Amino acid sequence: MKKVKYYYNPSTLRYERLDVPFKVVVLRVLGFIATAAVTGLLIVAFAFKYLDSPKERIMRMQYERALQDFEVLNGKLKKIDKQMRELERRDNEVYRTIFEANPVPDSARSKEMEMAEEIRLVSSMDENQLAYSLNKTLSNIVSRMRYQEKSYVEIEGMIKNKEKLLSSTPAIQPVDNRNLKRIASGFGQRIDPVYKTVKFHAGLDFSAPQGTPIFATADGRVATAGNLGNGYGNHVIINHGFGYETLYGHMYRIKVRPGTYVKRGEVIGWVGNTGKSTGPHVHYEVKKYGKHLDPVYFFYNDLTPEQFQQMLKMAASGNQSFD
């Protein structure tokens, strides 16, 4: 049964029946629907923004767990990178220095971007970029480890050849010099005995009576033995391998021939005065990969620390050379 509404009319002082026009009814219905629709949209928007569905909650948990895993992995990568850099440093500054080998360049170990810069950028990346960056970082470390492994194989070969390297390194004086008085001229700028001008003297001059034995200062193979008219007179050049080469000049007589293999301490000739020389002596040179080195630093098998200091002072005096 339809309800009938009444209202009090103050003009007539009576309750009269309330008749609502159809237009008003329609407007009220539309207003109610519009209000309900807006309210519903607000509720849905709030729910989407602040409330997660069960599936979204699971996905959010998985995402947060993945980020935590990435952070842990990134921390491990930093530690591995630090350890890798220490291995590379020790390889270049310790192991290869011991064997006088050239360091492995960083470009050979890794051709990717610098690890430090890469790790610094990780924190600002989204999950896809982060995964890509970590994968690239791992590839970088694998590449460096591969080159490091190759370097250690090379060093292992050097260790196996260490005994040969030591025997092939000049380590004694070319003549008997027990009293340390035979050094007549040192390495460096010296006065030429013939032209009386300052010239570079590429070795040490050991004065000694003619006929004094001359010794090979390290194991090696004789490359030259004879007089080539180059001012050294009768001289011997020994190739010791590992880049080392020694020369013994102005001999009276040569004992060895080219191709002969000699041992350290073996007599290769006798002191003389041949070639461009102003007195009986042996001119002794040491080269490493073609570069002249001061021979005085290769007498560690012969001298005590005190004797070595004494010899350094004698070799450093700026006197006239014998050749």
C-alpha positions in Angstrom: 0.0 0.0 0.0 1.4 3.4 -1.0 2.2 5.7 1.8 0.5 9.1 1.8 2.4 12.0 3.2 0.9 15.1 4.8 2.3 18.4 5.8 1.0 21.3 8.0 -0.2 24.3 6.1 0.1 27.4 8.3 -2.1 29.4 6.0 -5.1 27.1 6.4 -4.1 25.8 9.8 -4.7 22.2 8.6 -2.7 19.1 7.6 -2.9 18.7 3.8 -1.9 15.9 1.6 1.6 16.3 0.1 1.7 15.7 -3.7 5.3 15.6 -5.1 5.6 16.4 -8.7 7.0 13.7 -11.0 9.8 15.9 -12.1 11.0 16.3 -8.6 10.8 12.6 -8.0 12.9 12.0 -11.1 15.5 14.5 -10.0 15.7 13.0 -6.5 16.2 9.5 -8.0 19.0 10.8 -10.3 20.6 12.6 -7.5 20.6 9.5 -5.4 22.1 7.4 -8.2 24.8 10.1 -8.9 25.7 10.3 -5.2 25.9 6.5 -5.0 28.1 6.3 -8.1 30.5 8.9 -6.9 30.7 7.3 -3.5 31.4 4.0 -5.1 34.1 5.4 -7.3 35.8 7.0 -4.3 35.7 3.7 -2.4 37.1 1.8 -5.3 39.9 4.4 -5.8 40.8 4.2 -2.2 40.8 0.4 -2.2 43.1 0.3 -5.3 45.5 2.9 -3.8 45.7 1.7 -0.3 44.4 -1.9 -0.2 46.1 -4.9 -1.9 44.3 -7.9 -3.3 45.6 -11.3 -2.1 47.4 -11.7 -5.4 49.0 -8.2 -5.2 50.1 -8.9 -1.6 51.8 -12.1 -2.8 53.5 -10.2 -5.7 54.6 -7.4 -3.4 56.1 -9.9 -0.9 57.9 -11.6 -3.8 59.2 -8.2 -5.1 60.5 -7.2 -1.6 62.1 -10.6 -1.2 63.8 -10.2 -4.6 65.1 -6.7 -3.7 66.6 -8.2 -0.5 68.2 -10.9 -2.5 69.6 -8.4 -4.9 71.1 -6.4 -2.0 72.7 -9.5 -0.5 74.1 -10.5 -3.9 75.3 -6.9 -4.5 77.1 -7.1 -1.1 78.7 -10.4 -2.0 79.8 -8.9 -5.4 81.5 -6.0 -3.7 83.4 -8.4 -1.5 84.4 -10.6 -4.4 85.5 -7.5 -6.4 87.6 -6.4 -3.4 89.3 -9.8 -3.2 89.8 -9.8 -7.0 91.5 -6.5 -6.9 93.8 -7.6 -4.1 94.7 -10.7 -6.1 95.4 -8.5 -9.2 97.5 -6.2 -7.1 99.6 -9.0 -5.6 100.0 -10.5 -9.0 101.4 -7.3 -10.5 103.2 -5.9 -7.5 104.5 -9.0 -5.8 104.5 -12.2 -7.8 105.5 -10.7 -11.2 107.9 -8.3 -9.5 109.8 -11.2 -8.0 110.2 -12.8 -11.5 110.8 -9.4 -13.2 107.8 -10.0 -15.4 105.7 -7.3 -17.0 102.4 -6.7 -15.2 99.1 -7.8 -16.8 97.3 -4.6 -17.9 93.9 -4.0 -16.6 92.5 -3.8 -20.1 93.5 -7.4 -20.6 91.8 -8.5 -17.3 88.6 -6.7 -18.0 87.2 -4.9 -21.0 83.9 -4.0 -19.3 83.1 -0.8 -17.4 84.9 -0.1 -14.1 83.5 -2.1 -11.3 83.4 0.7 -8.8 81.3 2.9 -11.1 79.0 0.0 -11.8 78.4 -0.8 -8.2 77.8 2.9 -7.4 75.0 3.0 -10.1 73.3 -0.2 -8.8 71.5 1.5 -6.0 69.6 3.9 -8.3 68.4 1.2 -10.8 65.0 -0.4 -11.0 64.7 -4.2 -10.7 65.2 -4.9 -14.5 68.2 -2.6 -14.7 69.5 -4.1 -11.4 69.3 -7.7 -12.7 71.0 -6.6 -16.0 73.8 -4.8 -14.1 74.5 -7.7 -11.7 74.6 -10.1 -14.6 77.1 -7.8 -16.4 79.1 -7.4 -13.2 79.3 -11.2 -12.8 80.5 -11.5 -16.4 83.1 -8.8 -15.7 84.5 -10.8 -12.7 84.4 -14.1 -14.6 86.5 -12.4 -17.3 89.0 -11.0 -14.8 89.2 -14.4 -13.1 89.9 -16.1 -16.4 92.9 -13.7 -17.1 94.1 -14.1 -13.5 94.1 -17.9 -13.8 96.1 -17.5 -17.0 98.5 -15.2 -15.2 99.0 -17.7 -12.4 99.7 -20.5 -14.9 102.4 -18.2 -16.3 103.8 -17.5 -12.8 103.7 -21.3 -12.1 106.0 -21.7 -15.1 108.2 -19.0 -13.8 108.5 -20.8 -10.5 109.5 -24.0 -12.2 112.2 -22.0 -14.1 113.3 -20.1 -10.9 116.4 -22.2 -10.4 117.4 -21.7 -14.0 116.6 -18.0 -13.7 118.9 -17.7 -10.7 121.7 -19.6 -12.3 121.3 -17.4 -15.5 121.4 -14.1 -13.6 124.9 -12.5 -13.3 125.9 -12.7 -9.6 129.7 -12.7 -9.2 132.6 -10.6 -10.3 134.4 -11.5 -13.5 137.8 -11.6 -11.8 139.1 -12.6 -8.4 138.7 -9.4 -6.3 138.9 -10.5 -2.7 140.6 -7.3 -1.5 138.0 -5.1 -3.5 140.8 -3.1 -5.0 140.5 -4.1 -8.6 137.7 -1.7 -9.7 139.5 0.9 -11.7 136.5 2.7 -13.3 132.7 2.6 -12.7 129.5 2.8 -14.7 128.3 6.1 -16.1 129.9 9.3 -17.4 133.7 8.9 -17.3 136.7 10.6 -18.9 137.8 8.7 -22.1 141.6 7.8 -21.7 142.3 8.4 -25.4 140.1 11.4 -26.3 140.1 13.0 -22.9 136.4 13.8 -23.2 133.5 12.8 -20.9 131.7 9.8 -22.4 129.3 7.2 -21.2 131.1 4.2 -19.8 128.8 1.2 -20.2 130.4 -1.1 -17.7 133.1 -1.6 -15.0 136.8 -1.8 -15.5 138.7 -4.3 -13.3 142.4 -3.8 -13.4 144.5 -7.0 -13.1 147.8 -8.4 -14.2 147.8 -9.8 -17.7 146.9 -13.5 -17.6 144.5 -13.2 -14.7 141.6 -15.7 -15.2 138.2 -14.2 -16.2 135.1 -16.0 -15.1 131.6 -16.3 -16.5 129.3 -14.5 -14.1 126.3 -16.7 -14.8 125.3 -19.8 -16.8 124.8 -19.1 -20.5 125.8 -19.8 -24.1 128.7 -17.9 -25.8 127.3 -15.7 -28.5 130.6 -13.9 -29.5 134.2 -14.9 -29.0 136.9 -13.0 -30.9 138.1 -9.5 -32.0 135.5 -7.7 -34.2 137.4 -4.4 -34.4 134.9 -2.6 -32.2 137.3 -1.4 -29.6 136.8 -4.3 -27.2 139.7 -6.2 -28.6 139.5 -9.9 -27.8 136.1 -10.2 -26.1 133.4 -12.6 -25.2 129.6 -12.0 -25.1 127.5 -14.6 -23.3 123.7 -14.9 -23.7 122.3 -16.0 -20.4 118.6 -16.1 -21.4 115.8 -14.3 -19.5 117.0 -11.1 -21.3 120.5 -11.1 -19.7 123.7 -10.7 -21.7 127.3 -10.0 -20.4 130.4 -8.8 -22.2 134.1 -9.3 -21.2 136.5 -7.1 -23.1 140.3 -6.6 -23.8 141.2 -10.3 -23.2 144.8 -11.5 -23.8 143.5 -14.9 -24.9 140.0 -16.4 -25.2 139.3 -19.9 -24.0 135.7 -20.5 -25.3 134.1 -20.6 -28.7 130.8 -19.3 -30.0 128.0 -21.8 -29.1 129.8 -23.1 -26.1 127.6 -23.5 -23.0 129.4 -22.2 -19.8 128.6 -22.3 -16.1 129.0 -19.6 -13.6 132.6 -19.4 -12.3 134.0 -21.2 -15.4 137.1 -19.6 -16.9 136.4 -18.1 -20.3 139.7 -16.3 -21.0 142.5 -14.2 -19.4 143.0 -10.5 -18.7 144.8 -8.6 -21.5 145.3 -5.2 -23.1 143.8 -5.7 -26.6 141.6 -3.2 -28.4 141.1 0.4 -27.2 142.8 -0.1 -23.8 145.4 1.8 -21.8 146.4 -1.0 -19.5 145.7 -4.7 -18.6 142.1 -4.9 -17.4 138.8 -6.5 -18.2 135.9 -4.3 -19.3 132.7 -5.9 -18.0 129.1 -5.1 -19.1 125.6 -6.3 -18.1 122.6 -5.9 -20.4 118.9 -6.7 -19.7 116.8 -6.8 -22.9 119.4 -4.7 -24.6 119.6 -2.0 -21.9 122.9 -1.4 -20.1 122.7 -1.9 -16.3 125.3 -1.0 -13.7 127.1 -4.3 -13.1 127.9 -3.4 -9.5 124.4 -4.3 -8.5 124.9 -7.9 -9.6 127.6 -9.0 -7.2 125.3 -10.1 -4.4 126.8 -13.7 -4.4 130.3 -12.3 -3.8 130.0 -9.6 -1.2 128.8 -8.9 2.3 126.7 -5.8 2.9 129.8 -3.9 4.2 131.9 -5.0 1.2 129.1 -4.0 -1.2 128.9 -0.5 0.3 132.7 -0.2 -0.1 132.5 -1.3 -3.7 129.7 1.2 -4.4 131.9 4.1 -3.3 134.8 2.9 -5.4 132.6 2.4 -8.5 131.0 5.9 -8.1 134.3 7.8 -8.1 134.5 10.0 -11.3 137.9 8.8 -12.5 139.2 8.1 -16.0 138.2 4.8 -17.6 140.7 2.3 -19.0 139.0 2.1 -22.4 
